[in-house]
Amino acid sequence: MAVQPDDVLDARGLPCPLPLLKAKQALARLVPGQLLEVVATDAGSWRDFETFAEQSVHELVAREERGEVFHYWIRKGGDAAP
């Protein structure tokens, strides 16, 4: 993916559910519309991030598997701050 993220979270080596929890914390620091890239090695994160995006205001823009490393690009949803 050639998109430049606003922040990158390296969650490699963290077991489930830590990659998702850390991603939620990182998204909280972003403003709506910004893009977070998450890099993880937990295979369960593939399902976790898909479910999270379906049940939240955030958009899972893309995801890809490179060997045993998973990359996710999540755009923060919600209203812009006044």
KEKE-3310 file (N, C-alpha, C; in steps of 0.2 Angstrom, whole numbers, plus 5000, padded with zeros to 4 digits):
npx = (5004:5003:5000:5003:5003:4997:5001:5010:5009:5018:5015:5020:5024:5015:5003:4986:4973:4980:4986:4974:4969:4980:4979:4967:4970:4979:4972:4964:4972:4972:4965:4949:4948:4962:4975:4979:4992:4994:5005:5007:5010:5001:4991:4977:4973:4969:4956:4951:4953:4945:4932:4932:4932:4920:4911:4913:4915:4926:4936:4942:4954:4963:4971:4985:4994:5011:5021:5023:5018:5006:4998:4989:4978:4969:4957:4953:4936:4921:4915:4923:4932:4925)
npy = (4994:5011:5022:5036:5034:5043:5040:5026:5010:4999:4983:4971:4955:4955:4947:4942:4950:4962:4969:4975:4982:4992:4998:5004:5014:5021:5026:5035:5046:5052:5063:5064:5057:5055:5043:5027:5015:4999:4986:4970:4953:4944:4931:4931:4944:4947:4944:4951:4965:4966:4964:4974:4986:4984:4986:4999:5017:5018:5015:5001:5003:4996:4980:4969:4954:4950:4938:4932:4943:4955:4969:4983:4996:5009:5021:5034:5037:5047:5063:5078:5088:5103)
npz = (5000:4996:5003:5014:5031:5045:5057:5064:5071:5080:5083:5083:5089:5100:5109:5106:5115:5113:5101:5095:5106:5108:5096:5097:5107:5100:5089:5097:5099:5087:5074:5067:5051:5049:5046:5052:5053:5057:5062:5064:5072:5076:5072:5074:5074:5061:5060:5071:5068:5057:5062:5072:5064:5057:5068:5073:5071:5063:5048:5040:5029:5021:5021:5023:5021:5024:5023:5038:5044:5048:5040:5043:5038:5045:5045:5055:5060:5063:5069:5065:5076:5083)
capx = (5000:5007:4997:5007:4999:4998:5004:5012:5009:5021:5012:5023:5026:5010:4997:4979:4970:4984:4986:4968:4969:4985:4977:4962:4973:4983:4966:4961:4976:4972:4959:4945:4951:4969:4976:4984:4995:4996:5009:5006:5011:4996:4986:4970:4972:4966:4949:4950:4953:4939:4926:4932:4930:4912:4907:4915:4915:4932:4936:4948:4955:4966:4975:4988:4999:5017:5024:5020:5017:5000:4998:4982:4977:4963:4955:4948:4930:4919:4915:4929:4931:4923)
capy = (5000:5017:5028:5038:5035:5049:5036:5019:5006:4992:4978:4964:4951:4956:4942:4944:4956:4968:4973:4979:4987:4997:5002:5009:5019:5025:5030:5040:5051:5055:5067:5061:5057:5053:5036:5023:5009:4994:4981:4965:4946:4939:4929:4932:4951:4948:4944:4956:4971:4966:4964:4980:4990:4983:4988:5005:5022:5018:5012:4997:5005:4990:4975:4964:4949:4949:4932:4931:4950:4958:4976:4986:5004:5011:5028:5036:5040:5052:5070:5083:5093:5110)
capz = (5000:4995:5006:5019:5037:5050:5063:5064:5078:5079:5088:5082:5095:5105:5109:5106:5111:5113:5095:5094:5111:5107:5090:5099:5110:5095:5086:5101:5098:5080:5073:5062:5044:5049:5045:5057:5050:5062:5060:5070:5070:5079:5066:5076:5073:5055:5061:5076:5065:5053:5067:5075:5059:5056:5074:5075:5066:5059:5042:5038:5022:5018:5025:5019:5024:5021:5026:5045:5047:5045:5040:5043:5038:5048:5045:5060:5059:5068:5067:5066:5082:5081)
cpx = (5004:5005:5002:5002:5001:5002:5005:5012:5012:5019:5015:5025:5020:5005:4990:4977:4974:4985:4980:4968:4974:4982:4971:4965:4976:4977:4964:4965:4976:4965:4955:4948:4958:4969:4981:4986:4997:5000:5009:5008:5006:4991:4979:4968:4968:4958:4947:4949:4947:4933:4926:4929:4922:4908:4909:4914:4921:4932:4943:4949:4958:4969:4979:4993:5005:5021:5020:5018:5011:5000:4991:4982:4970:4962:4950:4942:4928:4919:4921:4927:4930:4929)
cpy = (5006:5023:5029:5039:5041:5046:5029:5016:5000:4988:4971:4961:4951:4951:4946:4945:4962:4972:4978:4984:4993:5001:5007:5015:5024:5029:5036:5046:5055:5059:5063:5062:5055:5045:5033:5017:5005:4988:4976:4958:4941:4938:4931:4940:4952:4948:4949:4963:4972:4967:4971:4986:4990:4986:4995:5010:5022:5014:5008:4998:4999:4986:4971:4960:4949:4944:4931:4938:4953:4966:4978:4994:5005:5019:5030:5040:5045:5059:5074:5087:5100:5115)
cpz = (5000:4999:5012:5025:5041:5056:5062:5070:5076:5085:5087:5089:5101:5104:5109:5113:5111:5107:5094:5100:5110:5101:5092:5103:5105:5091:5090:5101:5092:5079:5067:5055:5044:5048:5049:5053:5056:5059:5066:5067:5073:5074:5068:5075:5066:5056:5066:5073:5060:5057:5070:5070:5058:5062:5076:5069:5062:5053:5041:5031:5018:5023:5021:5023:5020:5025:5033:5048:5044:5046:5039:5042:5040:5048:5051:5058:5064:5065:5069:5072:5079:5082)
residu = (MET:ALA:VAL:GLN:PRO:ASP:ASP:VAL:LEU:ASP:ALA:ARG:GLY:LEU:PRO:CYS:PRO:LEU:PRO:LEU:LEU:LYS:ALA:LYS:GLN:ALA:LEU:ALA:ARG:LEU:VAL:PRO:GLY:GLN:LEU:LEU:GLU:VAL:VAL:ALA:THR:ASP:ALA:GLY:SER:TRP:ARG:ASP:PHE:GLU:THR:PHE:ALA:GLU:GLN:SER:VAL:HIS:GLU:LEU:VAL:ALA:ARG:GLU:GLU:ARG:GLY:GLU:VAL:PHE:HIS:TYR:TRP:ILE:ARG:LYS:GLY:GLY:ASP:ALA:ALA:PRO)
# end
